Amino acid sequence: MHLKRLRDLREDFDLKQSDIAKILNITTQQYGLYELGKRDLPVEFLKILAKFYNTSSDYILKSTNNPEPINKK
């Protein structure tokens, strides 16, 4: 699955792939493979990125077009 939304979010925050790779503690090349959909994004990383971008994992995965995080009660 191509995760274009990962790239869009990163660019919206004016970040480089290397910036996100540091957050995930992985190489820039490995992160690039996630954005291109050549590797599956681990759920653990999805959670970290959703929290970092203050959005939901559903938004990153394009299950919704609403970028607002899901409120936990």
Distance bins in CASP14 RR format, pairs under 12 A and 6 or more apart:
PFRMAT RR
TARGET T0000
AUTHOR 0000-0000-0000
RMODE 2
METHOD distances of the structure
MODEL  1
1 34 0 0 0 0 1 0 0 0 0 0 0
1 35 0 0 0 0 0 1 0 0 0 0 0
1 36 0 0 0 0 0 1 0 0 0 0 0
1 37 1 0 1 0 0 0 0 0 0 0 0
1 38 0 0 0 0 0 1 0 0 0 0 0
1 39 0 0 0 0 0 1 0 0 0 0 0
1 40 1 0 0 1 0 0 0 0 0 0 0
1 41 0 0 0 0 1 0 0 0 0 0 0
1 46 0 0 0 0 0 1 0 0 0 0 0
1 60 0 0 0 0 0 1 0 0 0 0 0
1 61 1 0 0 1 0 0 0 0 0 0 0
1 62 0 0 0 0 1 0 0 0 0 0 0
1 63 0 0 0 0 0 1 0 0 0 0 0
2 8 0 0 0 0 0 1 0 0 0 0 0
2 32 0 0 0 0 0 1 0 0 0 0 0
2 33 0 0 0 0 0 1 0 0 0 0 0
2 34 0 0 0 0 0 1 0 0 0 0 0
2 35 0 0 0 0 1 0 0 0 0 0 0
2 36 1 0 0 1 0 0 0 0 0 0 0
2 37 1 0 1 0 0 0 0 0 0 0 0
2 38 0 0 0 0 1 0 0 0 0 0 0
2 39 0 0 0 0 0 1 0 0 0 0 0
2 40 0 0 0 0 0 1 0 0 0 0 0
2 41 0 0 0 0 0 1 0 0 0 0 0
2 61 0 0 0 0 0 1 0 0 0 0 0
2 62 0 0 0 0 1 0 0 0 0 0 0
3 9 0 0 0 0 1 0 0 0 0 0 0
3 10 0 0 0 0 0 1 0 0 0 0 0
3 20 0 0 0 0 0 1 0 0 0 0 0
3 31 0 0 0 0 0 1 0 0 0 0 0
3 32 0 0 0 0 1 0 0 0 0 0 0
3 33 0 0 0 0 0 1 0 0 0 0 0
3 34 1 0 0 1 0 0 0 0 0 0 0
3 35 1 0 1 0 0 0 0 0 0 0 0
3 36 0 0 0 0 1 0 0 0 0 0 0
3 37 1 0 1 0 0 0 0 0 0 0 0
3 38 0 0 0 0 0 1 0 0 0 0 0
3 39 0 0 0 0 1 0 0 0 0 0 0
3 40 0 0 0 0 1 0 0 0 0 0 0
3 41 1 0 0 1 0 0 0 0 0 0 0
3 45 0 0 0 0 0 1 0 0 0 0 0
3 46 0 0 0 0 1 0 0 0 0 0 0
3 49 0 0 0 0 1 0 0 0 0 0 0
3 57 0 0 0 0 0 1 0 0 0 0 0
3 59 0 0 0 0 0 1 0 0 0 0 0
3 60 1 0 0 1 0 0 0 0 0 0 0
3 61 1 0 0 1 0 0 0 0 0 0 0
3 62 0 0 0 0 1 0 0 0 0 0 0
4 10 0 0 0 0 0 1 0 0 0 0 0
4 11 0 0 0 0 0 1 0 0 0 0 0
4 34 0 0 0 0 0 1 0 0 0 0 0
4 35 1 0 0 1 0 0 0 0 0 0 0
4 36 0 0 0 0 1 0 0 0 0 0 0
4 37 0 0 0 0 1 0 0 0 0 0 0
4 60 0 0 0 0 0 1 0 0 0 0 0
4 61 0 0 0 0 0 1 0 0 0 0 0
4 62 0 0 0 0 1 0 0 0 0 0 0
5 11 0 0 0 0 0 1 0 0 0 0 0
5 12 0 0 0 0 1 0 0 0 0 0 0
5 34 0 0 0 0 0 1 0 0 0 0 0
5 35 0 0 0 0 1 0 0 0 0 0 0
5 37 0 0 0 0 0 1 0 0 0 0 0
5 41 0 0 0 0 0 1 0 0 0 0 0
5 46 0 0 0 0 0 1 0 0 0 0 0
5 49 0 0 0 0 0 1 0 0 0 0 0
5 50 0 0 0 0 0 1 0 0 0 0 0
5 53 0 0 0 0 1 0 0 0 0 0 0
5 55 0 0 0 0 1 0 0 0 0 0 0
5 56 0 0 0 0 0 1 0 0 0 0 0
5 57 0 0 0 0 0 1 0 0 0 0 0
5 58 0 0 0 0 0 1 0 0 0 0 0
5 59 1 0 0 1 0 0 0 0 0 0 0
5 60 1 0 1 0 0 0 0 0 0 0 0
5 61 1 0 0 1 0 0 0 0 0 0 0
5 62 1 0 1 0 0 0 0 0 0 0 0
5 63 0 0 0 0 0 1 0 0 0 0 0
5 64 0 0 0 0 0 1 0 0 0 0 0
5 65 0 0 0 0 1 0 0 0 0 0 0
5 67 0 0 0 0 1 0 0 0 0 0 0
6 12 0 0 0 0 0 1 0 0 0 0 0
6 13 0 0 0 0 0 1 0 0 0 0 0
6 15 0 0 0 0 0 1 0 0 0 0 0
6 17 0 0 0 0 1 0 0 0 0 0 0
6 20 0 0 0 0 1 0 0 0 0 0 0
6 21 0 0 0 0 0 1 0 0 0 0 0
6 24 0 0 0 0 0 1 0 0 0 0 0
6 31 0 0 0 0 1 0 0 0 0 0 0
6 32 0 0 0 0 1 0 0 0 0 0 0
6 33 0 0 0 0 0 1 0 0 0 0 0
6 34 1 0 0 1 0 0 0 0 0 0 0
6 35 1 0 1 0 0 0 0 0 0 0 0
6 36 0 0 0 0 1 0 0 0 0 0 0
6 37 0 0 0 0 1 0 0 0 0 0 0
6 39 0 0 0 0 0 1 0 0 0 0 0
6 41 1 0 0 1 0 0 0 0 0 0 0
6 45 0 0 0 0 1 0 0 0 0 0 0
6 46 0 0 0 0 1 0 0 0 0 0 0
6 48 0 0 0 0 0 1 0 0 0 0 0
6 49 1 0 0 1 0 0 0 0 0 0 0
6 50 0 0 0 0 0 1 0 0 0 0 0
6 52 0 0 0 0 0 1 0 0 0 0 0
6 53 0 0 0 0 1 0 0 0 0 0 0
6 55 0 0 0 0 0 1 0 0 0 0 0
6 57 0 0 0 0 0 1 0 0 0 0 0
6 59 0 0 0 0 0 1 0 0 0 0 0
6 60 1 0 0 1 0 0 0 0 0 0 0
6 61 0 0 0 0 1 0 0 0 0 0 0
6 62 0 0 0 0 0 1 0 0 0 0 0
7 13 0 0 0 0 0 1 0 0 0 0 0
7 15 0 0 0 0 0 1 0 0 0 0 0
7 16 0 0 0 0 0 1 0 0 0 0 0
7 17 0 0 0 0 1 0 0 0 0 0 0
7 20 0 0 0 0 1 0 0 0 0 0 0
7 31 0 0 0 0 0 1 0 0 0 0 0
7 32 0 0 0 0 1 0 0 0 0 0 0
7 34 0 0 0 0 1 0 0 0 0 0 0
7 35 1 0 1 0 0 0 0 0 0 0 0
7 36 0 0 0 0 1 0 0 0 0 0 0
7 37 0 0 0 0 0 1 0 0 0 0 0
7 49 0 0 0 0 0 1 0 0 0 0 0
7 60 0 0 0 0 0 1 0 0 0 0 0
8 15 0 0 0 0 0 1 0 0 0 0 0
8 35 0 0 0 0 1 0 0 0 0 0 0
8 53 0 0 0 0 0 1 0 0 0 0 0
8 55 0 0 0 0 0 1 0 0 0 0 0
8 59 0 0 0 0 0 1 0 0 0 0 0
8 60 0 0 0 0 1 0 0 0 0 0 0
8 62 0 0 0 0 0 1 0 0 0 0 0
8 65 0 0 0 0 0 1 0 0 0 0 0
8 67 0 0 0 0 0 1 0 0 0 0 0
9 15 0 0 0 0 1 0 0 0 0 0 0
9 19 0 0 0 0 0 1 0 0 0 0 0
9 20 0 0 0 0 1 0 0 0 0 0 0
9 35 0 0 0 0 0 1 0 0 0 0 0
9 46 0 0 0 0 0 1 0 0 0 0 0
9 49 1 0 0 1 0 0 0 0 0 0 0
9 50 0 0 0 0 1 0 0 0 0 0 0
9 52 0 0 0 0 1 0 0 0 0 0 0
9 53 1 0 1 0 0 0 0 0 0 0 0
9 54 0 0 0 0 0 1 0 0 0 0 0
9 55 1 0 0 1 0 0 0 0 0 0 0
9 56 0 0 0 0 0 1 0 0 0 0 0
9 57 0 0 0 0 0 1 0 0 0 0 0
9 59 0 0 0 0 1 0 0 0 0 0 0
9 60 1 0 0 1 0 0 0 0 0 0 0
9 61 0 0 0 0 0 1 0 0 0 0 0
9 62 0 0 0 0 0 1 0 0 0 0 0
9 67 0 0 0 0 1 0 0 0 0 0 0
10 16 1 0 0 1 0 0 0 0 0 0 0
10 17 1 0 0 1 0 0 0 0 0 0 0
10 18 0 0 0 0 0 1 0 0 0 0 0
10 19 1 0 0 1 0 0 0 0 0 0 0
10 20 1 0 1 0 0 0 0 0 0 0 0
10 21 0 0 0 0 0 1 0 0 0 0 0
10 23 0 0 0 0 0 1 0 0 0 0 0
10 24 0 0 0 0 0 1 0 0 0 0 0
10 28 0 0 0 0 0 1 0 0 0 0 0
10 31 0 0 0 0 1 0 0 0 0 0 0
10 32 0 0 0 0 0 1 0 0 0 0 0
10 34 0 0 0 0 0 1 0 0 0 0 0
10 35 1 0 0 1 0 0 0 0 0 0 0
10 49 0 0 0 0 1 0 0 0 0 0 0
10 52 0 0 0 0 1 0 0 0 0 0 0
10 53 0 0 0 0 1 0 0 0 0 0 0
10 60 0 0 0 0 0 1 0 0 0 0 0
11 17 0 0 0 0 0 1 0 0 0 0 0
11 19 0 0 0 0 0 1 0 0 0 0 0
11 20 0 0 0 0 0 1 0 0 0 0 0
11 35 0 0 0 0 0 1 0 0 0 0 0
11 53 0 0 0 0 0 1 0 0 0 0 0
12 53 0 0 0 0 1 0 0 0 0 0 0
12 54 0 0 0 0 0 1 0 0 0 0 0
12 55 0 0 0 0 0 1 0 0 0 0 0
12 67 0 0 0 0 1 0 0 0 0 0 0
13 19 0 0 0 0 1 0 0 0 0 0 0
13 20 0 0 0 0 1 0 0 0 0 0 0
13 23 0 0 0 0 0 1 0 0 0 0 0
13 49 0 0 0 0 0 1 0 0 0 0 0
13 52 0 0 0 0 1 0 0 0 0 0 0
13 53 1 0 0 1 0 0 0 0 0 0 0
13 54 0 0 0 0 0 1 0 0 0 0 0
13 55 0 0 0 0 0 1 0 0 0 0 0
14 20 0 0 0 0 0 1 0 0 0 0 0
15 21 0 0 0 0 0 1 0 0 0 0 0
15 22 0 0 0 0 1 0 0 0 0 0 0
15 23 0 0 0 0 1 0 0 0 0 0 0
15 28 0 0 0 0 0 1 0 0 0 0 0
15 31 0 0 0 0 0 1 0 0 0 0 0
15 35 0 0 0 0 0 1 0 0 0 0 0
15 49 0 0 0 0 0 1 0 0 0 0 0
15 52 0 0 0 0 1 0 0 0 0 0 0
15 53 0 0 0 0 1 0 0 0 0 0 0
16 22 0 0 0 0 1 0 0 0 0 0 0
16 23 0 0 0 0 0 1 0 0 0 0 0
16 28 0 0 0 0 1 0 0 0 0 0 0
16 31 0 0 0 0 1 0 0 0 0 0 0
16 32 0 0 0 0 0 1 0 0 0 0 0
16 35 0 0 0 0 0 1 0 0 0 0 0
17 23 0 0 0 0 0 1 0 0 0 0 0
17 24 0 0 0 0 0 1 0 0 0 0 0
17 26 0 0 0 0 0 1 0 0 0 0 0
17 27 0 0 0 0 1 0 0 0 0 0 0
17 28 1 0 1 0 0 0 0 0 0 0 0
17 29 0 0 0 0 1 0 0 0 0 0 0
17 30 0 0 0 0 1 0 0 0 0 0 0
17 31 1 0 1 0 0 0 0 0 0 0 0
17 32 1 0 1 0 0 0 0 0 0 0 0
17 33 0 0 0 0 0 1 0 0 0 0 0
17 34 0 0 0 0 1 0 0 0 0 0 0
17 35 1 0 0 1 0 0 0 0 0 0 0
17 36 0 0 0 0 0 1 0 0 0 0 0
18 24 0 0 0 0 0 1 0 0 0 0 0
18 26 0 0 0 0 0 1 0 0 0 0 0
18 27 0 0 0 0 1 0 0 0 0 0 0
18 28 1 0 1 0 0 0 0 0 0 0 0
18 29 0 0 0 0 1 0 0 0 0 0 0
18 30 0 0 0 0 0 1 0 0 0 0 0
18 31 1 0 0 1 0 0 0 0 0 0 0
18 32 0 0 0 0 1 0 0 0 0 0 0
19 26 0 0 0 0 0 1 0 0 0 0 0
19 28 0 0 0 0 1 0 0 0 0 0 0
19 31 0 0 0 0 1 0 0 0 0 0 0
19 49 0 0 0 0 0 1 0 0 0 0 0
19 52 0 0 0 0 0 1 0 0 0 0 0
20 26 0 0 0 0 1 0 0 0 0 0 0
20 27 0 0 0 0 0 1 0 0 0 0 0
20 28 0 0 0 0 1 0 0 0 0 0 0
20 30 0 0 0 0 0 1 0 0 0 0 0
20 31 1 0 1 0 0 0 0 0 0 0 0
20 32 0 0 0 0 1 0 0 0 0 0 0
20 34 0 0 0 0 1 0 0 0 0 0 0
20 35 0 0 0 0 1 0 0 0 0 0 0
20 41 0 0 0 0 0 1 0 0 0 0 0
20 45 0 0 0 0 1 0 0 0 0 0 0
20 48 0 0 0 0 1 0 0 0 0 0 0
20 49 1 0 0 1 0 0 0 0 0 0 0
20 52 0 0 0 0 1 0 0 0 0 0 0
20 53 0 0 0 0 1 0 0 0 0 0 0
21 27 1 0 1 0 0 0 0 0 0 0 0
21 28 1 0 1 0 0 0 0 0 0 0 0
21 29 0 0 0 0 1 0 0 0 0 0 0
21 30 1 0 0 1 0 0 0 0 0 0 0
21 31 1 0 1 0 0 0 0 0 0 0 0
21 32 0 0 0 0 1 0 0 0 0 0 0
21 33 0 0 0 0 0 1 0 0 0 0 0
21 34 0 0 0 0 1 0 0 0 0 0 0
21 35 0 0 0 0 0 1 0 0 0 0 0
21 45 0 0 0 0 0 1 0 0 0 0 0
21 48 0 0 0 0 0 1 0 0 0 0 0
21 49 0 0 0 0 0 1 0 0 0 0 0
22 28 0 0 0 0 1 0 0 0 0 0 0
22 30 0 0 0 0 0 1 0 0 0 0 0
22 31 0 0 0 0 1 0 0 0 0 0 0
22 48 0 0 0 0 0 1 0 0 0 0 0
22 52 0 0 0 0 0 1 0 0 0 0 0
23 31 0 0 0 0 1 0 0 0 0 0 0
23 45 0 0 0 0 1 0 0 0 0 0 0
23 48 1 0 0 1 0 0 0 0 0 0 0
23 49 1 0 0 1 0 0 0 0 0 0 0
23 51 0 0 0 0 0 1 0 0 0 0 0
23 52 1 0 0 1 0 0 0 0 0 0 0
23 53 0 0 0 0 0 1 0 0 0 0 0
24 30 0 0 0 0 1 0 0 0 0 0 0
24 31 1 0 0 1 0 0 0 0 0 0 0
24 32 0 0 0 0 0 1 0 0 0 0 0
24 34 0 0 0 0 1 0 0 0 0 0 0
24 35 0 0 0 0 0 1 0 0 0 0 0
24 41 0 0 0 0 1 0 0 0 0 0 0
24 42 0 0 0 0 1 0 0 0 0 0 0
24 44 0 0 0 0 1 0 0 0 0 0 0
24 45 1 0 1 0 0 0 0 0 0 0 0
24 46 0 0 0 0 0 1 0 0 0 0 0
24 47 0 0 0 0 0 1 0 0 0 0 0
24 48 1 0 0 1 0 0 0 0 0 0 0
24 49 1 0 0 1 0 0 0 0 0 0 0
24 51 0 0 0 0 0 1 0 0 0 0 0
24 52 0 0 0 0 1 0 0 0 0 0 0
25 31 0 0 0 0 0 1 0 0 0 0 0
25 44 0 0 0 0 0 1 0 0 0 0 0
25 45 0 0 0 0 1 0 0 0 0 0 0
25 48 0 0 0 0 1 0 0 0 0 0 0
26 32 0 0 0 0 1 0 0 0 0 0 0
26 33 0 0 0 0 1 0 0 0 0 0 0
26 34 0 0 0 0 1 0 0 0 0 0 0
26 39 0 0 0 0 0 1 0 0 0 0 0
26 41 0 0 0 0 0 1 0 0 0 0 0
26 42 0 0 0 0 1 0 0 0 0 0 0
26 44 0 0 0 0 0 1 0 0 0 0 0
26 45 0 0 0 0 1 0 0 0 0 0 0
26 48 0 0 0 0 0 1 0 0 0 0 0
26 49 0 0 0 0 0 1 0 0 0 0 0
27 33 0 0 0 0 1 0 0 0 0 0 0
27 34 0 0 0 0 0 1 0 0 0 0 0
27 39 0 0 0 0 0 1 0 0 0 0 0
28 34 0 0 0 0 0 1 0 0 0 0 0
28 35 0 0 0 0 0 1 0 0 0 0 0
29 35 0 0 0 0 0 1 0 0 0 0 0
29 36 0 0 0 0 0 1 0 0 0 0 0
29 38 0 0 0 0 0 1 0 0 0 0 0
29 39 0 0 0 0 0 1 0 0 0 0 0
30 36 0 0 0 0 0 1 0 0 0 0 0
30 37 0 0 0 0 0 1 0 0 0 0 0
30 38 0 0 0 0 0 1 0 0 0 0 0
30 39 1 0 0 1 0 0 0 0 0 0 0
30 40 0 0 0 0 0 1 0 0 0 0 0
30 41 0 0 0 0 0 1 0 0 0 0 0
30 42 0 0 0 0 0 1 0 0 0 0 0
30 45 0 0 0 0 1 0 0 0 0 0 0
31 37 0 0 0 0 0 1 0 0 0 0 0
31 38 0 0 0 0 0 1 0 0 0 0 0
31 39 0 0 0 0 1 0 0 0 0 0 0
31 41 0 0 0 0 1 0 0 0 0 0 0
31 42 0 0 0 0 0 1 0 0 0 0 0
31 45 0 0 0 0 1 0 0 0 0 0 0
31 48 0 0 0 0 0 1 0 0 0 0 0
31 49 0 0 0 0 0 1 0 0 0 0 0
32 38 0 0 0 0 1 0 0 0 0 0 0
32 39 0 0 0 0 1 0 0 0 0 0 0
32 41 0 0 0 0 0 1 0 0 0 0 0
32 45 0 0 0 0 0 1 0 0 0 0 0
33 39 1 0 1 0 0 0 0 0 0 0 0
33 40 0 0 0 0 1 0 0 0 0 0 0
33 41 0 0 0 0 1 0 0 0 0 0 0
33 42 0 0 0 0 0 1 0 0 0 0 0
33 45 0 0 0 0 0 1 0 0 0 0 0
34 40 1 0 0 1 0 0 0 0 0 0 0
34 41 1 0 1 0 0 0 0 0 0 0 0
34 42 0 0 0 0 1 0 0 0 0 0 0
34 45 1 0 0 1 0 0 0 0 0 0 0
34 46 0 0 0 0 1 0 0 0 0 0 0
34 48 0 0 0 0 0 1 0 0 0 0 0
34 49 0 0 0 0 1 0 0 0 0 0 0
34 60 0 0 0 0 0 1 0 0 0 0 0
35 41 0 0 0 0 1 0 0 0 0 0 0
35 45 0 0 0 0 0 1 0 0 0 0 0
35 49 0 0 0 0 0 1 0 0 0 0 0
35 60 0 0 0 0 0 1 0 0 0 0 0
37 61 0 0 0 0 0 1 0 0 0 0 0
39 45 0 0 0 0 0 1 0 0 0 0 0
40 46 0 0 0 0 1 0 0 0 0 0 0
40 61 0 0 0 0 0 1 0 0 0 0 0
41 47 0 0 0 0 0 1 0 0 0 0 0
41 48 0 0 0 0 0 1 0 0 0 0 0
41 49 0 0 0 0 1 0 0 0 0 0 0
41 50 0 0 0 0 0 1 0 0 0 0 0
41 57 0 0 0 0 1 0 0 0 0 0 0
41 60 0 0 0 0 1 0 0 0 0 0 0
41 61 0 0 0 0 1 0 0 0 0 0 0
42 48 0 0 0 0 1 0 0 0 0 0 0
42 49 0 0 0 0 0 1 0 0 0 0 0
42 57 0 0 0 0 0 1 0 0 0 0 0
43 49 0 0 0 0 0 1 0 0 0 0 0
43 50 0 0 0 0 0 1 0 0 0 0 0
43 57 0 0 0 0 1 0 0 0 0 0 0
43 60 0 0 0 0 0 1 0 0 0 0 0
43 61 0 0 0 0 0 1 0 0 0 0 0
44 50 0 0 0 0 0 1 0 0 0 0 0
44 51 0 0 0 0 0 1 0 0 0 0 0
44 57 0 0 0 0 0 1 0 0 0 0 0
45 51 0 0 0 0 0 1 0 0 0 0 0
45 52 0 0 0 0 0 1 0 0 0 0 0
45 57 0 0 0 0 0 1 0 0 0 0 0
45 60 0 0 0 0 0 1 0 0 0 0 0
46 52 0 0 0 0 0 1 0 0 0 0 0
46 53 0 0 0 0 0 1 0 0 0 0 0
46 55 0 0 0 0 0 1 0 0 0 0 0
46 56 0 0 0 0 1 0 0 0 0 0 0
46 57 1 0 1 0 0 0 0 0 0 0 0
46 58 0 0 0 0 0 1 0 0 0 0 0
46 59 0 0 0 0 0 1 0 0 0 0 0
46 60 1 0 0 1 0 0 0 0 0 0 0
46 61 1 0 0 1 0 0 0 0 0 0 0
46 63 0 0 0 0 0 1 0 0 0 0 0
47 53 0 0 0 0 0 1 0 0 0 0 0
47 55 0 0 0 0 0 1 0 0 0 0 0
47 56 0 0 0 0 0 1 0 0 0 0 0
47 57 1 0 0 1 0 0 0 0 0 0 0
47 60 0 0 0 0 1 0 0 0 0 0 0
47 61 0 0 0 0 0 1 0 0 0 0 0
47 69 0 0 0 0 0 1 0 0 0 0 0
48 57 0 0 0 0 0 1 0 0 0 0 0
48 60 0 0 0 0 0 1 0 0 0 0 0
49 55 0 0 0 0 1 0 0 0 0 0 0
49 56 0 0 0 0 0 1 0 0 0 0 0
49 57 0 0 0 0 1 0 0 0 0 0 0
49 59 0 0 0 0 0 1 0 0 0 0 0
49 60 1 0 0 1 0 0 0 0 0 0 0
49 61 0 0 0 0 0 1 0 0 0 0 0
50 56 1 0 1 0 0 0 0 0 0 0 0
50 57 1 0 1 0 0 0 0 0 0 0 0
50 58 0 0 0 0 1 0 0 0 0 0 0
50 59 1 0 0 1 0 0 0 0 0 0 0
50 60 1 0 1 0 0 0 0 0 0 0 0
50 61 0 0 0 0 1 0 0 0 0 0 0
50 63 0 0 0 0 0 1 0 0 0 0 0
50 64 0 0 0 0 0 1 0 0 0 0 0
50 67 0 0 0 0 0 1 0 0 0 0 0
50 68 0 0 0 0 0 1 0 0 0 0 0
50 69 1 0 0 1 0 0 0 0 0 0 0
50 70 0 0 0 0 1 0 0 0 0 0 0
51 57 0 0 0 0 1 0 0 0 0 0 0
51 60 0 0 0 0 0 1 0 0 0 0 0
51 69 0 0 0 0 1 0 0 0 0 0 0
51 70 0 0 0 0 0 1 0 0 0 0 0
51 72 0 0 0 0 0 1 0 0 0 0 0
52 60 0 0 0 0 0 1 0 0 0 0 0
52 69 0 0 0 0 0 1 0 0 0 0 0
53 59 0 0 0 0 1 0 0 0 0 0 0
53 60 1 0 0 1 0 0 0 0 0 0 0
53 67 0 0 0 0 1 0 0 0 0 0 0
53 68 0 0 0 0 0 1 0 0 0 0 0
53 69 0 0 0 0 1 0 0 0 0 0 0
54 60 0 0 0 0 0 1 0 0 0 0 0
54 67 0 0 0 0 1 0 0 0 0 0 0
54 68 0 0 0 0 1 0 0 0 0 0 0
54 69 1 0 1 0 0 0 0 0 0 0 0
54 70 0 0 0 0 0 1 0 0 0 0 0
54 71 0 0 0 0 0 1 0 0 0 0 0
55 61 0 0 0 0 0 1 0 0 0 0 0
55 62 0 0 0 0 0 1 0 0 0 0 0
55 63 0 0 0 0 0 1 0 0 0 0 0
55 64 0 0 0 0 1 0 0 0 0 0 0
55 65 0 0 0 0 0 1 0 0 0 0 0
55 66 0 0 0 0 1 0 0 0 0 0 0
55 67 1 0 1 0 0 0 0 0 0 0 0
55 68 1 0 0 1 0 0 0 0 0 0 0
55 69 1 0 1 0 0 0 0 0 0 0 0
55 70 0 0 0 0 1 0 0 0 0 0 0
56 62 0 0 0 0 0 1 0 0 0 0 0
56 63 0 0 0 0 1 0 0 0 0 0 0
56 64 1 0 0 1 0 0 0 0 0 0 0
56 65 0 0 0 0 0 1 0 0 0 0 0
56 66 1 0 0 1 0 0 0 0 0 0 0
56 67 1 0 0 1 0 0 0 0 0 0 0
56 68 1 0 0 1 0 0 0 0 0 0 0
56 69 1 0 1 0 0 0 0 0 0 0 0
56 70 1 0 1 0 0 0 0 0 0 0 0
56 71 0 0 0 0 0 1 0 0 0 0 0
56 72 0 0 0 0 0 1 0 0 0 0 0
57 63 0 0 0 0 1 0 0 0 0 0 0
57 64 0 0 0 0 1 0 0 0 0 0 0
57 67 0 0 0 0 0 1 0 0 0 0 0
57 69 0 0 0 0 1 0 0 0 0 0 0
57 70 0 0 0 0 1 0 0 0 0 0 0
58 64 1 0 1 0 0 0 0 0 0 0 0
58 65 0 0 0 0 1 0 0 0 0 0 0
58 66 0 0 0 0 1 0 0 0 0 0 0
58 67 0 0 0 0 1 0 0 0 0 0 0
58 68 0 0 0 0 0 1 0 0 0 0 0
58 69 0 0 0 0 1 0 0 0 0 0 0
58 70 1 0 0 1 0 0 0 0 0 0 0
59 65 1 0 0 1 0 0 0 0 0 0 0
59 66 1 0 0 1 0 0 0 0 0 0 0
59 67 1 0 1 0 0 0 0 0 0 0 0
59 68 0 0 0 0 1 0 0 0 0 0 0
59 69 0 0 0 0 1 0 0 0 0 0 0
59 70 0 0 0 0 1 0 0 0 0 0 0
60 66 0 0 0 0 0 1 0 0 0 0 0
60 67 0 0 0 0 1 0 0 0 0 0 0
60 69 0 0 0 0 0 1 0 0 0 0 0
63 70 0 0 0 0 0 1 0 0 0 0 0
64 70 0 0 0 0 1 0 0 0 0 0 0
END
